[in-house]
Amino acid sequence: MGKVTGFLEYDRQEQKYQLAGERVRHFREFTLPLDDNDLKKQAGRCMDCGIPFCHGPTGCPVNNQIPDWNDLVWQNDWEEAARNLHSTNNFPEFTGRICPAPCEEACTLNLENQPVAIKTIEQAIADKAWEMGWIKPEIVSFSTGKRVAVIGSGPAGLAAAQQLARAGHEVHVYEREAKPGGLLRYGIPDFKMEKYHIDRRVKQMEAEGVVFHCGVNVGVDKNFASLHNEYDAVLFAGGAEDPRNPNLPGQDLAGVHFAMPYLTQSNKRLGQEDVTGEPILAAGKHVVVIGGGDTASDCVGTAFRQGALSVTQLDIRPKPPEREDKLTVWPYWPTKMRTSSSQAEGAEREFQAATLGIEGKKGKVVGVQCARVDEKRQPIAGSEFILKADLVFLAIGFAGSVKEGLLDQSGVALDRRGNVVASDQDYKTTSEKVFVAGDMRRGQSLVVWAIREGRQAARAIDEYLTGSSNLPR
Ligand code: FAD
């Protein structure tokens, strides 16, 4: 291990953020990277742990060999660090930007609340690899003669497609939207991850032989049975975008929307794509966001950048405790999640607040009726209050995958939560030669889990098609 006493000599340092007042004026990423010397010191803080929990099952879903690449960065061998990182993660520049970093939560130095800045280092390795031209298409010179269809091009579909192409299969990705990327492109705003990161990976994959068919909604534009006949295996990676519906009184008033149409419109506008339906814009409005997760905080950040007059976020959970370093722990899991910076941009936050209904005048929303809740999340009598609102976003989670079209036609079994049934060992659905990965199997989750499932499902498909697989687990 490089610097045995590094953790005693150097304090934790993460990349910094542009100030809130500056970053809300644009939609671009706003992190300010550390220089190589500081990054080296941060990597040098990694201890030679007997058991490195950071890359165990709870630390890193893709099993990144974190201590190894920290050591390589400490030794200034960035190219080998990039190679090592790519051996377990197809898209480290995605996770380096938007993963909540359970690895840092698991880091031994987190006992002192000073974990190694793993996420900052991961992003730096991936960015340097692109900058230096080390990331190239990995084109295989053999073909198995087998054809695989991947339905959906979010992180699960992309990771699976890349692995399958590298195993010599002919891979076709079907995507109902105009461009690949799934929630990375149409859900997550640019200020968390700009879209060029996806575009250059798609180019790399095309050079590796993956064929993208965008604008094709399988089950609507293309019949599932005919697609099933054309391929030797099919992977469902369609995500879990069916919104959980609170069915609030007054929810049908003008100005009340689910979060995803809002975020999708905003992303499409920025990507200069056609926006369909009534435009949803926060400029000059009092905005209330109902919900406390990633989707809600992305609505908050987007509304500020569009010029909202005020943004209030309602969370039924209690106010999180403050960390010793005074950074509010947010959200609750993983407890040191560092991805959501939108609240710091000026949002009012109401905790332990239930939404009772939406108030309107002449068919339009004017306010949100709320009440404080007790420990059992039941409204406390007499605690009711009203928040002024011209625009309300419902962001209280997702209830599995959309059933119409693909899932109905394929007849695959679903569990009680509306996810496609398959084990995390073989990723096989109840339909012959149909596999499933990512949110469609595990429910709305994280990008890092989608990448893991895509990689593992690719291996399972490779084994199914050829009897064995050299793809990593
Ligand atoms: P998705 O990314 O949902 O991709 C599924 C794709 O399949 C979509 O492109 C869809 O159009 C396509 N599709 C579906 N059905 C069909 C069909 N029949 N035919 C053709 N195409 C089809 N996770 C993090 O780790 N960090 C974050 O900061 C974070 N922020 C988030 C913010 C928001 C607003 C949301 C909603 C989620 C966020 N997540 C975050 C979660 C993360 O984005 C998802 O867990 C991840 O994208 C799931 O990947 P996936 O490939 O399974 O599905």
Residues whose N, C-alpha, C, O or C-beta is under 5 A from the ligand:
A	BS01	FAD	I98 C99 P100 I151 G152 S153 G154 P155 A156 G157 Y174 E175 R176 E177 G181 G182 L183 L184 G187 I188 V216 N217 V218 G219 A237 G238 G239 A240 D294 T295 D298 T339 L406 A437 G438 D439 M440 Q444 S445 L446 V447 V448 A450
